[in-house]
Amino acid sequence: MKEVISESVITCPQCGTSKREVMPVDACQYFYDCTGCGAVLRPKPGDCCVFCSYGTVACPPVQIEGKGCCG
């Protein structure tokens, strides 16, 4: 079984604030509140979650299942 990375650094596209977060292992996270400016981040079109859109590491379901896992 492939080792799953459970942490990602998410960066707000509006203010540039970056923060290390623990990702949910069995689900995709659709919303994220920026701790810098308060913006509510949502996935970009074609991405399943905010970590796939704005994080340094794809979410665990994508790491395990591949792109489009949470469709």
mmCIF file as Biopython writes it, N, C-alpha, C and O atoms, coordinates in Angstrom:
data_model
#
loop_
_atom_site.group_PDB
_atom_site.id
_atom_site.type_symbol
_atom_site.label_atom_id
_atom_site.label_alt_id
_atom_site.label_comp_id
_atom_site.label_asym_id
_atom_site.label_entity_id
_atom_site.label_seq_id
_atom_site.pdbx_PDB_ins_code
_atom_site.Cartn_x
_atom_site.Cartn_y
_atom_site.Cartn_z
_atom_site.occupancy
_atom_site.B_iso_or_equiv
_atom_site.auth_seq_id
_atom_site.auth_asym_id
_atom_site.pdbx_PDB_model_num
ATOM 1   N N  . MET A ? 1  ? 0.848   -1.190 0.000   1.0 0.0 1  A 1 
ATOM 2   C CA . MET A ? 1  ? 0.000   0.000  0.000   1.0 0.0 1  A 1 
ATOM 3   C C  . MET A ? 1  ? 0.887   1.246  0.000   1.0 0.0 1  A 1 
ATOM 4   O O  . MET A ? 1  ? 1.917   1.294  0.672   1.0 0.0 1  A 1 
ATOM 5   N N  . LYS A ? 2  ? 0.474   2.222  -0.749  1.0 0.0 2  A 1 
ATOM 6   C CA . LYS A ? 2  ? 1.207   3.473  -0.864  1.0 0.0 2  A 1 
ATOM 7   C C  . LYS A ? 2  ? 1.075   4.296  0.424   1.0 0.0 2  A 1 
ATOM 8   O O  . LYS A ? 2  ? -0.003  4.385  1.011   1.0 0.0 2  A 1 
ATOM 9   N N  . GLU A ? 3  ? 2.195   4.895  0.850   1.0 0.0 3  A 1 
ATOM 10  C CA . GLU A ? 3  ? 2.163   5.749  2.040   1.0 0.0 3  A 1 
ATOM 11  C C  . GLU A ? 3  ? 1.438   7.044  1.704   1.0 0.0 3  A 1 
ATOM 12  O O  . GLU A ? 3  ? 1.739   7.689  0.701   1.0 0.0 3  A 1 
ATOM 13  N N  . VAL A ? 4  ? 0.488   7.418  2.541   1.0 0.0 4  A 1 
ATOM 14  C CA . VAL A ? 4  ? -0.320  8.614  2.325   1.0 0.0 4  A 1 
ATOM 15  C C  . VAL A ? 4  ? 0.235   9.751  3.165   1.0 0.0 4  A 1 
ATOM 16  O O  . VAL A ? 4  ? 0.483   9.593  4.360   1.0 0.0 4  A 1 
ATOM 17  N N  . ILE A ? 5  ? 0.427   10.891 2.529   1.0 0.0 5  A 1 
ATOM 18  C CA . ILE A ? 5  ? 0.877   12.100 3.226   1.0 0.0 5  A 1 
ATOM 19  C C  . ILE A ? 5  ? -0.372  12.783 3.768   1.0 0.0 5  A 1 
ATOM 20  O O  . ILE A ? 5  ? -1.312  13.042 3.016   1.0 0.0 5  A 1 
ATOM 21  N N  . SER A ? 6  ? -0.391  13.076 5.064   1.0 0.0 6  A 1 
ATOM 22  C CA . SER A ? 6  ? -1.597  13.610 5.689   1.0 0.0 6  A 1 
ATOM 23  C C  . SER A ? 6  ? -1.548  15.110 5.980   1.0 0.0 6  A 1 
ATOM 24  O O  . SER A ? 6  ? -2.528  15.676 6.463   1.0 0.0 6  A 1 
ATOM 25  N N  . GLU A ? 7  ? -0.423  15.755 5.692   1.0 0.0 7  A 1 
ATOM 26  C CA . GLU A ? 7  ? -0.319  17.198 5.915   1.0 0.0 7  A 1 
ATOM 27  C C  . GLU A ? 7  ? -0.001  17.909 4.611   1.0 0.0 7  A 1 
ATOM 28  O O  . GLU A ? 7  ? 0.684   17.373 3.739   1.0 0.0 7  A 1 
ATOM 29  N N  . SER A ? 8  ? -0.508  19.116 4.499   1.0 0.0 8  A 1 
ATOM 30  C CA . SER A ? 8  ? -0.282  19.940 3.316   1.0 0.0 8  A 1 
ATOM 31  C C  . SER A ? 8  ? -0.202  21.396 3.770   1.0 0.0 8  A 1 
ATOM 32  O O  . SER A ? 8  ? -0.840  21.779 4.750   1.0 0.0 8  A 1 
ATOM 33  N N  . VAL A ? 9  ? 0.572   22.196 3.066   1.0 0.0 9  A 1 
ATOM 34  C CA . VAL A ? 9  ? 0.610   23.633 3.331   1.0 0.0 9  A 1 
ATOM 35  C C  . VAL A ? 9  ? -0.335  24.284 2.331   1.0 0.0 9  A 1 
ATOM 36  O O  . VAL A ? 9  ? -0.100  24.257 1.123   1.0 0.0 9  A 1 
ATOM 37  N N  . ILE A ? 10 ? -1.404  24.868 2.854   1.0 0.0 10 A 1 
ATOM 38  C CA . ILE A ? 10 ? -2.399  25.506 2.008   1.0 0.0 10 A 1 
ATOM 39  C C  . ILE A ? 10 ? -2.103  27.004 1.966   1.0 0.0 10 A 1 
ATOM 40  O O  . ILE A ? 10 ? -1.834  27.621 2.997   1.0 0.0 10 A 1 
ATOM 41  N N  . THR A ? 11 ? -2.156  27.583 0.766   1.0 0.0 11 A 1 
ATOM 42  C CA . THR A ? 11 ? -1.825  28.998 0.581   1.0 0.0 11 A 1 
ATOM 43  C C  . THR A ? 11 ? -3.029  29.723 -0.016  1.0 0.0 11 A 1 
ATOM 44  O O  . THR A ? 11 ? -3.560  29.321 -1.052  1.0 0.0 11 A 1 
ATOM 45  N N  . CYS A ? 12 ? -3.444  30.780 0.642   1.0 0.0 12 A 1 
ATOM 46  C CA . CYS A ? 12 ? -4.579  31.572 0.177   1.0 0.0 12 A 1 
ATOM 47  C C  . CYS A ? 12 ? -4.186  32.342 -1.086  1.0 0.0 12 A 1 
ATOM 48  O O  . CYS A ? 12 ? -3.174  33.042 -1.088  1.0 0.0 12 A 1 
ATOM 49  N N  . PRO A ? 13 ? -4.969  32.221 -2.156  1.0 0.0 13 A 1 
ATOM 50  C CA . PRO A ? 13 ? -4.651  32.946 -3.387  1.0 0.0 13 A 1 
ATOM 51  C C  . PRO A ? 13 ? -4.941  34.447 -3.289  1.0 0.0 13 A 1 
ATOM 52  O O  . PRO A ? 13 ? -4.482  35.223 -4.127  1.0 0.0 13 A 1 
ATOM 53  N N  . GLN A ? 14 ? -5.698  34.853 -2.274  1.0 0.0 14 A 1 
ATOM 54  C CA . GLN A ? 14 ? -6.053  36.258 -2.140  1.0 0.0 14 A 1 
ATOM 55  C C  . GLN A ? 14 ? -5.021  37.065 -1.359  1.0 0.0 14 A 1 
ATOM 56  O O  . GLN A ? 14 ? -4.675  38.181 -1.746  1.0 0.0 14 A 1 
ATOM 57  N N  . CYS A ? 15 ? -4.525  36.490 -0.246  1.0 0.0 15 A 1 
ATOM 58  C CA . CYS A ? 15 ? -3.600  37.265 0.593   1.0 0.0 15 A 1 
ATOM 59  C C  . CYS A ? 15 ? -2.219  36.624 0.724   1.0 0.0 15 A 1 
ATOM 60  O O  . CYS A ? 15 ? -1.288  37.264 1.214   1.0 0.0 15 A 1 
ATOM 61  N N  . GLY A ? 16 ? -2.074  35.370 0.293   1.0 0.0 16 A 1 
ATOM 62  C CA . GLY A ? 16 ? -0.774  34.705 0.348   1.0 0.0 16 A 1 
ATOM 63  C C  . GLY A ? 16 ? -0.442  34.038 1.676   1.0 0.0 16 A 1 
ATOM 64  O O  . GLY A ? 16 ? 0.652   33.497 1.835   1.0 0.0 16 A 1 
ATOM 65  N N  . THR A ? 17 ? -1.368  34.066 2.634   1.0 0.0 17 A 1 
ATOM 66  C CA . THR A ? 17 ? -1.125  33.396 3.913   1.0 0.0 17 A 1 
ATOM 67  C C  . THR A ? 17 ? -0.996  31.897 3.686   1.0 0.0 17 A 1 
ATOM 68  O O  . THR A ? 17 ? -1.817  31.295 2.994   1.0 0.0 17 A 1 
ATOM 69  N N  . SER A ? 18 ? 0.036   31.298 4.267   1.0 0.0 18 A 1 
ATOM 70  C CA . SER A ? 18 ? 0.250   29.854 4.170   1.0 0.0 18 A 1 
ATOM 71  C C  . SER A ? 18 ? 0.168   29.240 5.558   1.0 0.0 18 A 1 
ATOM 72  O O  . SER A ? 18 ? 0.634   29.822 6.538   1.0 0.0 18 A 1 
ATOM 73  N N  . LYS A ? 19 ? -0.438  28.044 5.630   1.0 0.0 19 A 1 
ATOM 74  C CA . LYS A ? 19 ? -0.559  27.369 6.910   1.0 0.0 19 A 1 
ATOM 75  C C  . LYS A ? 19 ? -0.542  25.862 6.686   1.0 0.0 19 A 1 
ATOM 76  O O  . LYS A ? 19 ? -1.193  25.347 5.777   1.0 0.0 19 A 1 
ATOM 77  N N  . ARG A ? 20 ? 0.216   25.162 7.535   1.0 0.0 20 A 1 
ATOM 78  C CA . ARG A ? 20 ? 0.258   23.698 7.488   1.0 0.0 20 A 1 
ATOM 79  C C  . ARG A ? 20 ? -1.013  23.169 8.144   1.0 0.0 20 A 1 
ATOM 80  O O  . ARG A ? 20 ? -1.361  23.559 9.258   1.0 0.0 20 A 1 
ATOM 81  N N  . GLU A ? 21 ? -1.695  22.279 7.441   1.0 0.0 21 A 1 
ATOM 82  C CA . GLU A ? 21 ? -2.949  21.707 7.943   1.0 0.0 21 A 1 
ATOM 83  C C  . GLU A ? 21 ? -2.922  20.189 7.796   1.0 0.0 21 A 1 
ATOM 84  O O  . GLU A ? 21 ? -2.268  19.649 6.904   1.0 0.0 21 A 1 
ATOM 85  N N  . VAL A ? 22 ? -3.631  19.523 8.672   1.0 0.0 22 A 1 
ATOM 86  C CA . VAL A ? 22 ? -3.832  18.079 8.566   1.0 0.0 22 A 1 
ATOM 87  C C  . VAL A ? 22 ? -5.083  17.870 7.715   1.0 0.0 22 A 1 
ATOM 88  O O  . VAL A ? 22 ? -6.135  18.450 7.985   1.0 0.0 22 A 1 
ATOM 89  N N  . MET A ? 23 ? -4.956  17.033 6.685   1.0 0.0 23 A 1 
ATOM 90  C CA . MET A ? 23 ? -6.071  16.789 5.777   1.0 0.0 23 A 1 
ATOM 91  C C  . MET A ? 23 ? -6.931  15.632 6.273   1.0 0.0 23 A 1 
ATOM 92  O O  . MET A ? 23 ? -6.419  14.709 6.907   1.0 0.0 23 A 1 
ATOM 93  N N  . PRO A ? 24 ? -8.236  15.672 5.991   1.0 0.0 24 A 1 
ATOM 94  C CA . PRO A ? 24 ? -9.064  14.520 6.322   1.0 0.0 24 A 1 
ATOM 95  C C  . PRO A ? 24 ? -8.612  13.320 5.488   1.0 0.0 24 A 1 
ATOM 96  O O  . PRO A ? 24 ? -8.319  13.465 4.301   1.0 0.0 24 A 1 
ATOM 97  N N  . VAL A ? 25 ? -8.555  12.156 6.096   1.0 0.0 25 A 1 
ATOM 98  C CA . VAL A ? 25 ? -8.031  10.971 5.422   1.0 0.0 25 A 1 
ATOM 99  C C  . VAL A ? 25 ? -9.073  10.318 4.515   1.0 0.0 25 A 1 
ATOM 100 O O  . VAL A ? 25 ? -8.725  9.737  3.487   1.0 0.0 25 A 1 
ATOM 101 N N  . ASP A ? 26 ? -10.339 10.413 4.890   1.0 0.0 26 A 1 
ATOM 102 C CA . ASP A ? 26 ? -11.370 9.676  4.172   1.0 0.0 26 A 1 
ATOM 103 C C  . ASP A ? 26 ? -12.399 10.553 3.466   1.0 0.0 26 A 1 
ATOM 104 O O  . ASP A ? 26 ? -13.478 10.079 3.112   1.0 0.0 26 A 1 
ATOM 105 N N  . ALA A ? 27 ? -12.073 11.823 3.261   1.0 0.0 27 A 1 
ATOM 106 C CA . ALA A ? 27 ? -13.015 12.731 2.619   1.0 0.0 27 A 1 
ATOM 107 C C  . ALA A ? 27 ? -12.262 13.900 1.987   1.0 0.0 27 A 1 
ATOM 108 O O  . ALA A ? 27 ? -11.103 14.166 2.308   1.0 0.0 27 A 1 
ATOM 109 N N  . CYS A ? 28 ? -12.948 14.583 1.088   1.0 0.0 28 A 1 
ATOM 110 C CA . CYS A ? 28 ? -12.390 15.793 0.487   1.0 0.0 28 A 1 
ATOM 111 C C  . CYS A ? 28 ? -12.959 17.003 1.225   1.0 0.0 28 A 1 
ATOM 112 O O  . CYS A ? 28 ? -14.128 17.003 1.612   1.0 0.0 28 A 1 
ATOM 113 N N  . GLN A ? 29 ? -12.144 18.020 1.418   1.0 0.0 29 A 1 
ATOM 114 C CA . GLN A ? 29 ? -12.578 19.222 2.130   1.0 0.0 29 A 1 
ATOM 115 C C  . GLN A ? 29 ? -12.921 20.294 1.094   1.0 0.0 29 A 1 
ATOM 116 O O  . GLN A ? 29 ? -12.055 20.738 0.340   1.0 0.0 29 A 1 
ATOM 117 N N  . TYR A ? 30 ? -14.189 20.703 1.064   1.0 0.0 30 A 1 
ATOM 118 C CA . TYR A ? 30 ? -14.671 21.624 0.040   1.0 0.0 30 A 1 
ATOM 119 C C  . TYR A ? 30 ? -14.490 23.090 0.402   1.0 0.0 30 A 1 
ATOM 120 O O  . TYR A ? 30 ? -14.436 23.936 -0.491  1.0 0.0 30 A 1 
ATOM 121 N N  . PHE A ? 31 ? -14.396 23.411 1.680   1.0 0.0 31 A 1 
ATOM 122 C CA . PHE A ? 31 ? -14.257 24.798 2.112   1.0 0.0 31 A 1 
ATOM 123 C C  . PHE A ? 31 ? -13.094 24.930 3.082   1.0 0.0 31 A 1 
ATOM 124 O O  . PHE A ? 31 ? -12.787 24.007 3.835   1.0 0.0 31 A 1 
ATOM 125 N N  . TYR A ? 32 ? -12.448 26.103 3.052   1.0 0.0 32 A 1 
ATOM 126 C CA . TYR A ? 32 ? -11.356 26.393 3.983   1.0 0.0 32 A 1 
ATOM 127 C C  . TYR A ? 32 ? -11.389 27.883 4.283   1.0 0.0 32 A 1 
ATOM 128 O O  . TYR A ? 32 ? -11.407 28.706 3.367   1.0 0.0 32 A 1 
ATOM 129 N N  . ASP A ? 33 ? -11.398 28.231 5.565   1.0 0.0 33 A 1 
ATOM 130 C CA . ASP A ? 33 ? -11.383 29.636 5.981   1.0 0.0 33 A 1 
ATOM 131 C C  . ASP A ? 33 ? -9.944  30.086 6.160   1.0 0.0 33 A 1 
ATOM 132 O O  . ASP A ? 33 ? -9.231  29.549 7.008   1.0 0.0 33 A 1 
ATOM 133 N N  . CYS A ? 34 ? -9.505  31.065 5.374   1.0 0.0 34 A 1 
ATOM 134 C CA . CYS A ? 34 ? -8.148  31.597 5.476   1.0 0.0 34 A 1 
ATOM 135 C C  . CYS A ? 34 ? -7.969  32.276 6.827   1.0 0.0 34 A 1 
ATOM 136 O O  . CYS A ? 34 ? -8.799  33.084 7.241   1.0 0.0 34 A 1 
ATOM 137 N N  . THR A ? 35 ? -6.880  31.942 7.507   1.0 0.0 35 A 1 
ATOM 138 C CA . THR A ? 35 ? -6.608  32.546 8.810   1.0 0.0 35 A 1 
ATOM 139 C C  . THR A ? 35 ? -6.017  33.945 8.666   1.0 0.0 35 A 1 
ATOM 140 O O  . THR A ? 35 ? -5.926  34.679 9.650   1.0 0.0 35 A 1 
ATOM 141 N N  . GLY A ? 36 ? -5.618  34.322 7.459   1.0 0.0 36 A 1 
ATOM 142 C CA . GLY A ? 36 ? -5.042  35.649 7.231   1.0 0.0 36 A 1 
ATOM 143 C C  . GLY A ? 36 ? -6.091  36.703 6.928   1.0 0.0 36 A 1 
ATOM 144 O O  . GLY A ? 36 ? -6.178  37.722 7.613   1.0 0.0 36 A 1 
ATOM 145 N N  . CYS A ? 37 ? -6.902  36.444 5.877   1.0 0.0 37 A 1 
ATOM 146 C CA . CYS A ? 37 ? -7.860  37.458 5.435   1.0 0.0 37 A 1 
ATOM 147 C C  . CYS A ? 37 ? -9.314  37.058 5.633   1.0 0.0 37 A 1 
ATOM 148 O O  . CYS A ? 37 ? -10.216 37.869 5.425   1.0 0.0 37 A 1 
ATOM 149 N N  . GLY A ? 38 ? -9.547  35.808 6.035   1.0 0.0 38 A 1 
ATOM 150 C CA . GLY A ? 38 ? -10.909 35.359 6.280   1.0 0.0 38 A 1 
ATOM 151 C C  . GLY A ? 38 ? -11.652 34.874 5.047   1.0 0.0 38 A 1 
ATOM 152 O O  . GLY A ? 38 ? -12.825 34.510 5.139   1.0 0.0 38 A 1 
ATOM 153 N N  . ALA A ? 39 ? -10.995 34.861 3.898   1.0 0.0 39 A 1 
ATOM 154 C CA . ALA A ? 39 ? -11.648 34.388 2.674   1.0 0.0 39 A 1 
ATOM 155 C C  . ALA A ? 39 ? -12.031 32.923 2.819   1.0 0.0 39 A 1 
ATOM 156 O O  . ALA A ? 39 ? -11.315 32.143 3.447   1.0 0.0 39 A 1 
ATOM 157 N N  . VAL A ? 40 ? -13.155 32.560 2.239   1.0 0.0 40 A 1 
ATOM 158 C CA . VAL A ? 40 ? -13.572 31.167 2.220   1.0 0.0 40 A 1 
ATOM 159 C C  . VAL A ? 40 ? -13.123 30.591 0.881   1.0 0.0 40 A 1 
ATOM 160 O O  . VAL A ? 40 ? -13.636 30.964 -0.174  1.0 0.0 40 A 1 
ATOM 161 N N  . LEU A ? 41 ? -12.155 29.673 0.942   1.0 0.0 41 A 1 
ATOM 162 C CA . LEU A ? 41 ? -11.632 29.063 -0.273  1.0 0.0 41 A 1 
ATOM 163 C C  . LEU A ? 41 ? -12.508 27.888 -0.667  1.0 0.0 41 A 1 
ATOM 164 O O  . LEU A ? 41 ? -12.994 27.139 0.180   1.0 0.0 41 A 1 
ATOM 165 N N  . ARG A ? 42 ? -12.699 27.741 -1.978  1.0 0.0 42 A 1 
ATOM 166 C CA . ARG A ? 42 ? -13.423 26.619 -2.559  1.0 0.0 42 A 1 
ATOM 167 C C  . ARG A ? 42 ? -12.540 26.008 -3.633  1.0 0.0 42 A 1 
ATOM 168 O O  . ARG A ? 42 ? -11.670 26.692 -4.172  1.0 0.0 42 A 1 
ATOM 169 N N  . PRO A ? 43 ? -12.742 24.738 -3.956  1.0 0.0 43 A 1 
ATOM 170 C CA . PRO A ? 43 ? -11.904 24.111 -4.984  1.0 0.0 43 A 1 
ATOM 171 C C  . PRO A ? 43 ? -12.036 24.812 -6.338  1.0 0.0 43 A 1 
ATOM 172 O O  . PRO A ? 43 ? -13.097 25.331 -6.686  1.0 0.0 43 A 1 
ATOM 173 N N  . LYS A ? 44 ? -10.941 24.813 -7.088  1.0 0.0 44 A 1 
ATOM 174 C CA . LYS A ? 44 ? -10.975 25.297 -8.467  1.0 0.0 44 A 1 
ATOM 175 C C  . LYS A ? 44 ? -11.753 24.292 -9.310  1.0 0.0 44 A 1 
ATOM 176 O O  . LYS A ? 44 ? -11.819 23.116 -8.951  1.0 0.0 44 A 1 
ATOM 177 N N  . PRO A ? 45 ? -12.345 24.730 -10.427 1.0 0.0 45 A 1 
ATOM 178 C CA . PRO A ? 45 ? -13.060 23.784 -11.293 1.0 0.0 45 A 1 
ATOM 179 C C  . PRO A ? 45 ? -12.154 22.609 -11.691 1.0 0.0 45 A 1 
ATOM 180 O O  . PRO A ? 45 ? -11.017 22.809 -12.118 1.0 0.0 45 A 1 
ATOM 181 N N  . GLY A ? 46 ? -12.661 21.409 -11.548 1.0 0.0 46 A 1 
ATOM 182 C CA . GLY A ? 46 ? -11.906 20.215 -11.882 1.0 0.0 46 A 1 
ATOM 183 C C  . GLY A ? 46 ? -11.165 19.593 -10.711 1.0 0.0 46 A 1 
ATOM 184 O O  . GLY A ? 46 ? -10.715 18.451 -10.805 1.0 0.0 46 A 1 
ATOM 185 N N  . ASP A ? 47 ? -11.026 20.325 -9.601  1.0 0.0 47 A 1 
ATOM 186 C CA . ASP A ? 47 ? -10.380 19.791 -8.395  1.0 0.0 47 A 1 
ATOM 187 C C  . ASP A ? 47 ? -11.453 19.329 -7.421  1.0 0.0 47 A 1 
ATOM 188 O O  . ASP A ? 47 ? -12.555 19.877 -7.390  1.0 0.0 47 A 1 
ATOM 189 N N  . CYS A ? 48 ? -11.121 18.315 -6.624  1.0 0.0 48 A 1 
ATOM 190 C CA . CYS A ? 48 ? -12.116 17.767 -5.696  1.0 0.0 48 A 1 
ATOM 191 C C  . CYS A ? 48 ? -12.163 18.516 -4.377  1.0 0.0 48 A 1 
ATOM 192 O O  . CYS A ? 48 ? -13.173 18.461 -3.675  1.0 0.0 48 A 1 
ATOM 193 N N  . CYS A ? 49 ? -11.073 19.230 -4.019  1.0 0.0 49 A 1 
ATOM 194 C CA . CYS A ? 49 ? -11.058 19.879 -2.708  1.0 0.0 49 A 1 
ATOM 195 C C  . CYS A ? 49 ? -10.065 21.041 -2.681  1.0 0.0 49 A 1 
ATOM 196 O O  . CYS A ? 49 ? -9.315  21.259 -3.633  1.0 0.0 49 A 1 
ATOM 197 N N  . VAL A ? 50 ? -10.076 21.776 -1.578  1.0 0.0 50 A 1 
ATOM 198 C CA . VAL A ? 50 ? -9.197  22.934 -1.449  1.0 0.0 50 A 1 
ATOM 199 C C  . VAL A ? 50 ? -7.724  22.545 -1.373  1.0 0.0 50 A 1 
ATOM 200 O O  . VAL A ? 50 ? -6.865  23.329 -1.776  1.0 0.0 50 A 1 
ATOM 201 N N  . PHE A ? 51 ? -7.412  21.352 -0.864  1.0 0.0 51 A 1 
ATOM 202 C CA . PHE A ? 51 ? -6.015  20.926 -0.793  1.0 0.0 51 A 1 
ATOM 203 C C  . PHE A ? 51 ? -5.464  20.634 -2.190  1.0 0.0 51 A 1 
ATOM 204 O O  . PHE A ? 51 ? -4.298  20.907 -2.473  1.0 0.0 51 A 1 
ATOM 205 N N  . CYS A ? 52 ? -6.313  20.075 -3.061  1.0 0.0 52 A 1 
ATOM 206 C CA . CYS A ? 52 ? -5.877  19.814 -4.434  1.0 0.0 52 A 1 
ATOM 207 C C  . CYS A ? 52 ? -5.706  21.131 -5.206  1.0 0.0 52 A 1 
ATOM 208 O O  . CYS A ? 52 ? -4.896  21.206 -6.130  1.0 0.0 52 A 1 
ATOM 209 N N  . SER A ? 53 ? -6.457  22.150 -4.834  1.0 0.0 53 A 1 
ATOM 210 C CA . SER A ? 53 ? -6.366  23.446 -5.511  1.0 0.0 53 A 1 
ATOM 211 C C  . SER A ? 53 ? -5.267  24.348 -4.950  1.0 0.0 53 A 1 
ATOM 212 O O  . SER A ? 53 ? -4.559  24.999 -5.718  1.0 0.0 53 A 1 
ATOM 213 N N  . TYR A ? 54 ? -5.115  24.397 -3.642  1.0 0.0 54 A 1 
ATOM 214 C CA . TYR A ? 54 ? -4.246  25.393 -3.012  1.0 0.0 54 A 1 
ATOM 215 C C  . TYR A ? 54 ? -3.162  24.817 -2.106  1.0 0.0 54 A 1 
ATOM 216 O O  . TYR A ? 54 ? -2.387  25.571 -1.519  1.0 0.0 54 A 1 
ATOM 217 N N  . GLY A ? 55 ? -3.097  23.496 -1.983  1.0 0.0 55 A 1 
ATOM 218 C CA . GLY A ? 55 ? -2.134  22.866 -1.091  1.0 0.0 55 A 1 
ATOM 219 C C  . GLY A ? 55 ? -0.890  22.383 -1.808  1.0 0.0 55 A 1 
ATOM 220 O O  . GLY A ? 55 ? -0.843  22.321 -3.037  1.0 0.0 55 A 1 
ATOM 221 N N  . THR A ? 56 ? 0.111   22.043 -1.024  1.0 0.0 56 A 1 
ATOM 222 C CA . THR A ? 56 ? 1.361   21.521 -1.576  1.0 0.0 56 A 1 
ATOM 223 C C  . THR A ? 56 ? 1.279   20.035 -1.861  1.0 0.0 56 A 1 
ATOM 224 O O  . THR A ? 56 ? 2.121   19.491 -2.575  1.0 0.0 56 A 1 
ATOM 225 N N  . VAL A ? 57 ? 0.263   19.367 -1.305  1.0 0.0 57 A 1 
ATOM 226 C CA . VAL A ? 57 ? 0.076   17.925 -1.479  1.0 0.0 57 A 1 
ATOM 227 C C  . VAL A ? 57 ? -1.402  17.678 -1.771  1.0 0.0 57 A 1 
ATOM 228 O O  . VAL A ? 57 ? -2.267  18.285 -1.139  1.0 0.0 57 A 1 
ATOM 229 N N  . ALA A ? 58 ? -1.697  16.796 -2.716  1.0 0.0 58 A 1 
ATOM 230 C CA . ALA A ? 58 ? -3.087  16.432 -2.998  1.0 0.0 58 A 1 
ATOM 231 C C  . ALA A ? 58 ? -3.689  15.722 -1.786  1.0 0.0 58 A 1 
ATOM 232 O O  . ALA A ? 58 ? -2.969  15.131 -0.981  1.0 0.0 58 A 1 
ATOM 233 N N  . CYS A ? 59 ? -4.998  15.785 -1.668  1.0 0.0 59 A 1 
ATOM 234 C CA . CYS A ? 59 ? -5.683  15.164 -0.530  1.0 0.0 59 A 1 
ATOM 235 C C  . CYS A ? 59 ? -5.485  13.645 -0.531  1.0 0.0 59 A 1 
ATOM 236 O O  . CYS A ? 59 ? -5.232  13.053 -1.581  1.0 0.0 59 A 1 
ATOM 237 N N  . PRO A ? 60 ? -5.599  13.011 0.653   1.0 0.0 60 A 1 
ATOM 238 C CA . PRO A ? 60 ? -5.412  11.568 0.737   1.0 0.0 60 A 1 
ATOM 239 C C  . PRO A ? 60 ? -6.290  10.739 -0.213  1.0 0.0 60 A 1 
ATOM 240 O O  . PRO A ? 60 ? -5.782  9.782  -0.798  1.0 0.0 60 A 1 
ATOM 241 N N  . PRO A ? 61 ? -7.588  11.056 -0.397  1.0 0.0 61 A 1 
ATOM 242 C CA . PRO A ? 61 ? -8.355  10.266 -1.360  1.0 0.0 61 A 1 
ATOM 243 C C  . PRO A ? 61 ? -7.771  10.303 -2.776  1.0 0.0 61 A 1 
ATOM 244 O O  . PRO A ? 61 ? -7.786  9.288  -3.472  1.0 0.0 61 A 1 
ATOM 245 N N  . VAL A ? 62 ? -7.265  11.445 -3.204  1.0 0.0 62 A 1 
ATOM 246 C CA . VAL A ? 62 ? -6.636  11.530 -4.528  1.0 0.0 62 A 1 
ATOM 247 C C  . VAL A ? 62 ? -5.327  10.770 -4.547  1.0 0.0 62 A 1 
ATOM 248 O O  . VAL A ? 62 ? -5.002  10.116 -5.538  1.0 0.0 62 A 1 
ATOM 249 N N  . GLN A ? 63 ? -4.567  10.849 -3.457  1.0 0.0 63 A 1 
ATOM 250 C CA . GLN A ? 63 ? -3.319  10.100 -3.382  1.0 0.0 63 A 1 
ATOM 251 C C  . GLN A ? 63 ? -3.581  8.594  -3.513  1.0 0.0 63 A 1 
ATOM 252 O O  . GLN A ? 63 ? -2.790  7.872  -4.119  1.0 0.0 63 A 1 
ATOM 253 N N  . ILE A ? 64 ? -4.690  8.132  -2.942  1.0 0.0 64 A 1 
ATOM 254 C CA . ILE A ? 64 ? -5.023  6.708  -2.950  1.0 0.0 64 A 1 
ATOM 255 C C  . ILE A ? 64 ? -5.743  6.296  -4.232  1.0 0.0 64 A 1 
ATOM 256 O O  . ILE A ? 64 ? -5.352  5.331  -4.889  1.0 0.0 64 A 1 
ATOM 257 N N  . GLU A ? 65 ? -6.803  7.039  -4.585  1.0 0.0 65 A 1 
ATOM 258 C CA . GLU A ? 65 ? -7.699  6.664  -5.682  1.0 0.0 65 A 1 
ATOM 259 C C  . GLU A ? 65 ? -7.315  7.258  -7.029  1.0 0.0 65 A 1 
ATOM 260 O O  . GLU A ? 65 ? -7.648  6.701  -8.076  1.0 0.0 65 A 1 
ATOM 261 N N  . GLY A ? 66 ? -6.612  8.394  -7.003  1.0 0.0 66 A 1 
ATOM 262 C CA . GLY A ? 66 ? -6.293  9.088  -8.250  1.0 0.0 66 A 1 
ATOM 263 C C  . GLY A ? 66 ? -7.215  10.265 -8.468  1.0 0.0 66 A 1 
ATOM 264 O O  . GLY A ? 66 ? -8.201  10.440 -7.752  1.0 0.0 66 A 1 
ATOM 265 N N  . LYS A ? 67 ? -6.889  11.065 -9.457  1.0 0.0 67 A 1 
ATOM 266 C CA . LYS A ? 67 ? -7.654  12.283 -9.777  1.0 0.0 67 A 1 
ATOM 267 C C  . LYS A ? 67 ? -9.114  11.959 -10.020 1.0 0.0 67 A 1 
ATOM 268 O O  . LYS A ? 67 ? -9.437  10.968 -10.675 1.0 0.0 67 A 1 
ATOM 269 N N  . GLY A ? 68 ? -9.993  12.791 -9.494  1.0 0.0 68 A 1 
ATOM 270 C CA . GLY A ? 68 ? -11.418 12.616 -9.708  1.0 0.0 68 A 1 
ATOM 271 C C  . GLY A ? 68 ? -12.077 11.623 -8.766  1.0 0.0 68 A 1 
ATOM 272 O O  . GLY A ? 68 ? -13.193 11.171 -9.022  1.0 0.0 68 A 1 
ATOM 273 N N  . CYS A ? 69 ? -11.404 11.283 -7.689  1.0 0.0 69 A 1 
ATOM 274 C CA . CYS A ? 69 ? -11.903 10.252 -6.771  1.0 0.0 69 A 1 
ATOM 275 C C  . CYS A ? 69 ? -13.186 10.659 -6.068  1.0 0.0 69 A 1 
ATOM 276 O O  . CYS A ? 69 ? -14.019 9.808  -5.758  1.0 0.0 69 A 1 
ATOM 277 N N  . CYS A ? 70 ? -13.351 11.933 -5.815  1.0 0.0 70 A 1 
ATOM 278 C CA . CYS A ? 70 ? -14.449 12.373 -4.967  1.0 0.0 70 A 1 
ATOM 279 C C  . CYS A ? 70 ? -15.612 12.943 -5.783  1.0 0.0 70 A 1 
ATOM 280 O O  . CYS A ? 70 ? -16.616 13.389 -5.228  1.0 0.0 70 A 1 
ATOM 281 N N  . GLY A ? 71 ? -15.459 12.918 -7.089  1.0 0.0 71 A 1 
ATOM 282 C CA . GLY A ? 71 ? -16.357 13.407 -8.085  1.0 0.0 71 A 1 
ATOM 283 C C  . GLY A ? 71 ? -17.657 13.865 -7.745  1.0 0.0 71 A 1 
ATOM 284 O O  . GLY A ? 71 ? -18.413 14.283 -8.621  1.0 0.0 71 A 1 
#
